[in-house]
Amino acid sequence: MNEGPATIPFLDLKSQFESIRTEILDAVERVLASGQFVGGEWVERFEEQFSHFVGSRYAIGVGSGTAALELALKAICIEAGDEVIVPANSFFATAEAVSNVGARPVFADVDPMTFHLDVARAERLVTPRTRAIIPVHLYGRAMHMAALQELAERHRLTIIEDAAQAHGTELDGIRVGGSGRLTCFSFYPGKNLGAYGDAGAVTCDDAGHAERLRLLRDHGSPAKYVHAIVGTNSRLDAIQAAVLSAKLRYLQDWNARRLQHAKVYAARFRNACIQIPDVPTGREHNFHLFVIRAKNRDALKLYLQARGIGTGIHYPQPLHLTPAYQELGYPSRGSLPVSEALASEILSLPMYPELTDSQIKQVSEVVLQFLDQAEAKELVSAGHGIAQLN
Ligand SMILES: Cc1ncc(COP(=O)(O)O)c(C=O)c1O
């Protein structure tokens, strides 16, 4: 029988679990035996390990990355009437958190090379109501913050970093999360440091912010049945904290493997007519995602899918055009052209530490095959007389 190529999923969490099964089961069993499921030593230990890892004074574990953003906004008292600038190419939660504290997200376009928030464009969006700005270290690549920091100082804005995808990324010797600014992490299962359920954290250096975040995540409660402020229930649970402590030991090794995979992809696509990400030598990019940009993205996605290769799109619709933000009145095209173009051209290829070189080879060969055929088809339609392709 003629066997087709092996299926390569976009993400494979099962093989990572198999590689650390004993440690994970052991950690979970210890939590179960302790009878302490919310708060307590597992959470405190992880918070200490994570703040030490990123180089911040504090890490406050919360229920998700979305909650981390919401609580960070609340910690600096963002409220109704305030505006917060966010990039249009990000996961919905970056903007949703702003809406959920009653403020208005204002969408900025992104840089066509890094896909990060375009600082010059963001500055044009500042009004007397603007209070904060949320840069996203998108796909795991650390955003250079100097220009944004200057903008923030000029206009007295607070920066809250969305580091949901940037665990272990570092720039100029400082890990994302260790800048002293409020920085929000997600530990959603598919992240480079992922829990086995929802989880998140905020890191910061300011004792007042840390204290307020601890209150906000736990009903505003400094002691049982004492409620100093109105908060919510968004605590990191002990099982997830124990899982995260076990996985944190592997994070840099996993990130190094992702970087190695990115180098292999980049070498194979060197002469291809697609845009590929820069592959820095250090830890500037943790390659949470390996995102290419191709003109015939939808056809390429289908072509890969038909050959057993999973891909993702991060993200298929720029945030200003999502139905949820229709009421903000952005025109259906043209207001944020880079984000709009990216939404129809970007494609995330399989990327996880457990990928093998032969799998990367297989993915890249199929991509190159598609590009060759697409190029030949263009020549045909342009009347160059090349035989019909299948
Ligand atoms: C950039 C970004 N921000 C925020 C979030 C929200 O995190 P969570 O899913 O843990 O709520 C995510 C996660 O998907 C994300 O990728």
The ligand as an SDF file (V2000), in Angstrom:
LIG
                    3D

 16 16  0  0  0  0  0  0  0  0999 V2000
   -1.2980   38.0950   22.9020 C   0  0  0  0  0  0  0  0  0  0  0  0
   -2.2430   37.4520   23.8740 C   0  0  0  0  0  0  0  0  0  0  0  0
   -2.8180   38.2150   24.8260 N   0  0  0  0  0  0  0  0  0  0  0  0
   -3.6470   37.6910   25.7410 C   0  0  0  0  0  0  0  0  0  0  0  0
   -3.9560   36.3480   25.7430 C   0  0  0  0  0  0  0  0  0  0  0  0
   -4.9620   35.8310   26.7300 C   0  0  0  0  0  0  0  0  0  0  0  0
   -4.4750   34.7850   27.5220 O   0  0  0  0  0  0  0  0  0  0  0  0
   -5.4550   33.6630   28.0940 P   0  0  0  0  0  0  0  0  0  0  0  0
   -5.8900   32.8050   26.9540 O   0  0  0  0  0  0  0  0  0  0  0  0
   -4.6200   32.9290   29.0760 O   0  0  0  0  0  0  0  0  0  0  0  0
   -6.5970   34.3530   28.7490 O   0  0  0  0  0  0  0  0  0  0  0  0
   -3.3650   35.5110   24.8050 C   0  0  0  0  0  0  0  0  0  0  0  0
   -3.6270   34.0700   24.7990 C   0  0  0  0  0  0  0  0  0  0  0  0
   -4.0820   33.4440   23.9370 O   0  0  0  0  0  0  0  0  0  0  0  0
   -2.4960   36.0760   23.8270 C   0  0  0  0  0  0  0  0  0  0  0  0
   -1.9110   35.3220   22.8900 O   0  0  0  0  0  0  0  0  0  0  0  0
  1  2  1  0
  2  3  1  0
  2 15  2  0
  3  4  2  0
  4  5  1  0
  5  6  1  0
  5 12  2  0
  6  7  1  0
  7  8  1  0
  8  9  2  0
  8 10  1  0
  8 11  1  0
 12 13  1  0
 12 15  1  0
 13 14  2  0
 15 16  1  0
M  END
$$$$
